[in-house]
Amino acid sequence: MASSKILLITGVSSGFGRALAGEALAAGHKVVGTVRSAQAKRDFESLSAKAAFGRVLDVTDFDAIDGIVAEIEETVGPVDVLVNNAGYGHEGIMEESPLSEMRRQFDVNVFGAVAMMKAVLPFMRERRRGHVLNITSMGGHITMPGITYYCGSKFALEGISEALGKEVKPLGIAVTAVAPGSFRTDWAGRSMTRTPRSIADYDHIFDPIRKTREEKSGKQLGDPQKAARAMLAAIAADRPPTHLLLGSDALGLVRDKLSAFENEIRDWEAVTVSTDG
């Protein structure tokens, strides 16, 4: 087994967070997991009497984060790996979706993740080591109609992860953006919030996508346990990746996007360079 580490994982009650926590504990690591209720804390700590530590925290309670991270450092030990997993999907056509839904999406998926990173970085910087994993999505590279706010939040987290990685690499800290495709988690079920439909003009583009998503929910190709093992491999790597796609669907869709982007750049190259001088 590789050397034991302390992982701080947000949102360990279900999905990737729970899968990663379970695999990490099985591999001999200690896991501090954030949850949103006392009952969920008890459930999580029942996974291991000596290595699973629950903390009740909503990542949008920005004022509480620094104190909780400092307490973890003091009572559990130095956080070697922060995994920003807490997040959810918002489904809704942009014109139909109120700005309040966008704020909530960004508060959880972006601001919560950044607040966690800002809390752990002083400790990692002092030790000149550490690893941050941000769970983004293939929706941080490719887009689909009907999840505009979600894709925006994941594009934001991808960009923040990549830029932060350049800032902290000289300090011995690695940052990896992990972008899963479709996995058998609660993302498209219990965890998704949906803005009600109101504009018929969008029915033809949106309805088939929603129908497909609902039919596939629970039957997706991706296995969360295998995703967790892939993340542990990235954590153990001497040179962790900046971007890690998970799932053959993510691989195919992102490659298609890059190919289409390259073609468009080529088509418009003369216009692009015409602005010089």
C-alpha positions, 0 to 999 in steps of 0.5 A, spaced: 500 500 500 502 507 498 503 511 504 497 513 508 494 520 507 488 524 510 483 526 505 478 531 506 472 530 501 466 534 501 459 531 500 460 524 502 453 522 503 452 519 496 455 518 489 462 519 487 464 522 494 461 516 498 465 511 493 471 515 494 471 515 501 469 507 501 475 506 497 480 510 500 478 507 507 479 500 504 486 502 501 488 504 508 487 512 508 484 516 513 478 520 510 474 526 513 468 527 510 463 533 510 455 532 510 449 536 511 446 533 517 448 529 524 445 523 522 449 523 515 455 524 520 453 518 524 452 514 518 459 516 515 463 515 521 460 508 522 464 506 516 470 506 520 471 507 527 478 509 527 479 512 520 472 516 518 471 522 521 464 526 519 464 534 519 457 537 518 458 543 513 454 546 507 459 548 503 455 555 501 456 556 509 463 560 507 464 563 514 464 556 517 469 553 512 476 556 515 474 554 522 472 547 520 478 546 516 483 549 522 479 544 527 481 538 522 488 540 521 489 540 529 485 534 531 485 529 525 492 531 522 494 535 516 490 534 510 494 531 504 488 531 499 482 536 498 477 533 494 471 538 492 466 533 490 460 537 493 455 539 487 449 538 484 446 539 477 441 544 475 436 542 469 433 548 465 433 552 459 437 558 460 431 563 458 426 559 463 431 559 469 431 565 474 438 568 476 437 565 483 437 558 480 444 560 477 446 563 483 445 557 487 448 553 482 455 557 482 454 558 490 455 550 491 459 548 485 464 554 484 464 558 490 464 552 495 469 549 492 474 555 492 472 557 499 474 550 501 481 551 497 482 557 500 481 554 507 486 548 505 492 552 501 495 556 507 496 549 510 499 545 504 503 551 502 506 551 509 508 544 508 510 545 501 505 539 499 498 537 497 493 535 492 487 538 490 482 534 486 476 538 483 470 534 481 468 537 475 464 534 469 465 532 462 460 538 462 466 542 463 468 541 457 462 539 452 455 542 453 448 540 452 442 544 451 438 544 458 443 544 463 446 551 461 447 553 468 451 547 470 455 547 464 457 554 466 459 552 473 463 546 471 467 550 465 468 555 471 471 550 476 475 547 470 478 554 469 479 555 476 483 549 477 487 549 471 490 556 473 490 555 480 495 549 478 500 554 475 500 558 481 501 552 486 505 547 482 512 551 484 510 550 492 509 543 491 501 542 490 498 539 485 491 540 482 487 535 478 480 537 475 476 530 474 471 530 469 466 524 469 462 522 464 455 519 465 455 514 472 450 511 476 450 516 481 444 520 484 446 526 479 440 525 474 435 523 480 435 525 487 440 530 486 438 534 480 434 540 481 429 542 475 426 549 473 419 548 470 418 549 463 414 555 460 416 556 453 414 551 448 419 554 443 424 549 446 420 543 447 423 540 440 430 541 443 429 539 450 424 534 451 428 528 447 434 530 452 430 530 458 427 523 456 433 520 454 436 522 461 431 520 465 431 513 461 438 512 463 438 514 470 441 508 474 443 505 468 449 509 466 455 506 463 460 509 469 461 505 475 462 510 481 467 504 484 471 504 478 471 512 478 474 512 485 479 507 484 481 512 478 481 518 483 486 514 488 491 512 482 491 520 480 492 521 488 498 516 488 501 519 481 508 522 482 506 527 476 498 527 477 494 530 471 491 537 470 485 534 467 483 527 468 476 524 464 473 518 466 469 514 462 469 512 455 463 517 453 467 523 456 473 521 452 469 520 445 465 527 446 471 531 449 475 529 443 469 530 438 468 537 441 476 538 440 476 536 433 470 541 431 473 546 435 480 545 431 476 545 424 472 552 426 479 555 428 481 553 421 475 555 417 476 562 420 483 563 421 484 568 415 479 572 419 482 571 426 489 573 423 486 579 420 486 583 426 493 584 427 497 590 426 
